[in-house]
Amino acid sequence: MQEYIDNGVQLGWLIHPKKRQVEIYRQGQANEVLDSPANLSGEGVLPG
């Protein structure tokens, strides 16, 4: 995922279905890990 961020991607989700976790990658920020999220926000990058 870091390679995508390094090449200009603004927002990335790495989904681990078996763990029920999502890693969120954003430009210029530390990665965030969510456990069993009910939904994900596109944060303006992906409207709706």
MDAnalysis code that builds the backbone (N, CA, C; Angstrom):
import MDAnalysis as mda
import numpy as np

u = mda.Universe.empty(144, n_residues=48, atom_resindex=np.repeat(np.arange(48), 3), trajectory=True)
u.add_TopologyAttr("name", ["N", "CA", "C"] * 48)
u.add_TopologyAttr("resid", np.arange(1, 49))
u.add_TopologyAttr("resname", ["MET", "GLN", "GLU", "TYR", "ILE", "ASP", "ASN", "GLY", "VAL", "GLN", "LEU", "GLY", "TRP", "LEU", "ILE", "HIS", "PRO", "LYS", "LYS", "ARG", "GLN", "VAL", "GLU", "ILE", "TYR", "ARG", "GLN", "GLY", "GLN", "ALA", "ASN", "GLU", "VAL", "LEU", "ASP", "SER", "PRO", "ALA", "ASN", "LEU", "SER", "GLY", "GLU", "GLY", "VAL", "LEU", "PRO", "GLY"])
u.atoms.positions = np.array([
    [0.823, -1.189, 0.000],
    [0.000, 0.000, 0.000],
    [0.869, 1.257, 0.000],
    [2.010, 1.169, 0.654],
    [2.864, 2.356, 0.700],
    [3.313, 2.771, -0.700],
    [3.518, 1.812, -1.571],
    [3.910, 2.133, -2.952],
    [2.814, 2.936, -3.652],
    [1.557, 2.582, -3.427],
    [0.446, 3.334, -4.005],
    [0.438, 4.759, -3.473],
    [0.589, 4.912, -2.164],
    [0.602, 6.239, -1.550],
    [1.765, 7.059, -2.096],
    [2.933, 6.437, -2.218],
    [4.113, 7.117, -2.752],
    [3.905, 7.586, -4.186],
    [2.986, 6.939, -4.910],
    [2.724, 7.291, -6.303],
    [1.469, 8.134, -6.483],
    [0.969, 8.730, -5.389],
    [-0.086, 9.722, -5.515],
    [-1.482, 9.332, -5.082],
    [-1.693, 8.081, -4.691],
    [-3.019, 7.689, -4.221],
    [-3.303, 8.431, -2.922],
    [-4.497, 9.020, -2.807],
    [-4.833, 9.815, -1.630],
    [-5.393, 8.983, -0.485],
    [-6.059, 7.879, -0.821],
    [-6.715, 7.066, 0.191],
    [-6.693, 5.607, -0.256],
    [-6.295, 4.720, 0.648],
    [-6.292, 3.298, 0.329],
    [-6.795, 2.481, 1.492],
    [-7.537, 1.420, 1.182],
    [-8.043, 0.501, 2.197],
    [-7.457, -0.867, 1.922],
    [-6.862, -1.460, 2.913],
    [-6.386, -2.835, 2.826],
    [-7.303, -3.646, 3.735],
    [-8.133, -4.489, 3.122],
    [-9.185, -5.201, 3.844],
    [-8.738, -6.630, 4.141],
    [-8.848, -7.014, 5.422],
    [-8.517, -8.356, 5.885],
    [-9.819, -9.033, 6.316],
    [-10.514, -9.725, 5.401],
    [-11.824, -10.304, 5.728],
    [-11.800, -11.292, 6.906],
    [-10.815, -12.155, 6.962],
    [-10.785, -13.161, 8.027],
    [-10.579, -12.534, 9.403],
    [-9.780, -11.475, 9.467],
    [-9.542, -10.771, 10.732],
    [-10.643, -9.746, 11.025],
    [-11.451, -9.441, 9.996],
    [-12.468, -8.399, 10.091],
    [-11.821, -7.053, 10.445],
    [-10.715, -6.760, 9.753],
    [-9.985, -5.521, 9.958],
    [-9.809, -4.791, 8.640],
    [-9.665, -3.468, 8.761],
    [-9.341, -2.629, 7.612],
    [-8.185, -1.721, 8.005],
    [-7.162, -1.690, 7.168],
    [-6.067, -0.737, 7.340],
    [-6.343, 0.420, 6.393],
    [-6.291, 1.633, 6.922],
    [-6.554, 2.820, 6.110],
    [-5.231, 3.564, 5.915],
    [-4.924, 3.841, 4.661],
    [-3.710, 4.560, 4.285],
    [-4.109, 5.896, 3.688],
    [-3.460, 6.973, 4.156],
    [-3.717, 8.331, 3.674],
    [-2.389, 9.033, 3.426],
    [-2.408, 9.970, 2.488],
    [-1.222, 10.779, 2.209],
    [-0.790, 11.531, 3.458],
    [0.481, 11.422, 3.832],
    [1.060, 12.210, 4.903],
    [0.580, 11.879, 6.307],
    [-0.055, 10.728, 6.496],
    [-0.551, 10.360, 7.819],
    [-0.143, 8.927, 8.152],
    [-0.154, 8.635, 9.443],
    [0.121, 7.267, 9.882],
    [-1.052, 6.363, 9.503],
    [-0.778, 5.093, 9.289],
    [-1.831, 4.127, 8.960],
    [-2.769, 3.978, 10.148],
    [-4.031, 3.719, 9.863],
    [-5.031, 3.500, 10.898],
    [-5.616, 2.105, 10.699],
    [-5.860, 1.383, 11.787],
    [-6.456, 0.054, 11.719],
    [-7.800, 0.081, 12.429],
    [-8.845, -0.381, 11.724],
    [-10.184, -0.467, 12.294],
    [-10.563, -1.929, 12.447],
    [-11.116, -2.272, 13.595],
    [-11.600, -3.625, 13.847],
    [-13.102, -3.677, 13.614],
    [-13.537, -4.566, 12.750],
    [-14.962, -4.789, 12.445],
    [-15.744, -3.508, 12.172],
    [-15.262, -2.665, 11.238],
    [-16.011, -1.435, 10.970],
    [-17.352, -1.744, 10.299],
    [-18.380, -0.988, 10.657],
    [-19.701, -1.156, 10.043],
    [-19.726, -0.530, 8.650],
    [-18.913, 0.534, 8.457],
    [-18.825, 1.176, 7.145],
    [-17.505, 1.930, 7.049],
    [-17.187, 2.369, 5.848],
    [-15.978, 3.146, 5.593],
    [-16.353, 4.433, 4.886],
    [-15.610, 5.483, 5.174],
    [-15.861, 6.775, 4.539],
    [-14.855, 6.991, 3.414],
    [-15.340, 7.540, 2.315],
    [-14.462, 7.901, 1.212],
    [-13.739, 9.208, 1.444],
    [-14.078, 9.893, 2.527],
    [-13.387, 11.105, 2.990],
    [-13.251, 12.170, 1.906],
    [-14.221, 12.311, 1.059],
    [-14.154, 13.315, 0.007],
    [-13.451, 12.847, -1.255],
    [-12.632, 11.805, -1.132],
    [-11.950, 11.245, -2.296],
    [-12.921, 10.425, -3.122],
    [-13.784, 9.671, -2.426],
    [-14.821, 8.849, -3.056],
    [-16.178, 9.308, -2.514],
    [-16.805, 10.266, -3.169],
    [-18.083, 10.759, -2.651],
    [-19.140, 9.655, -2.541],
    [-19.896, 9.701, -1.445],
    [-20.984, 8.748, -1.243],
    [-20.499, 7.412, -0.792],
])
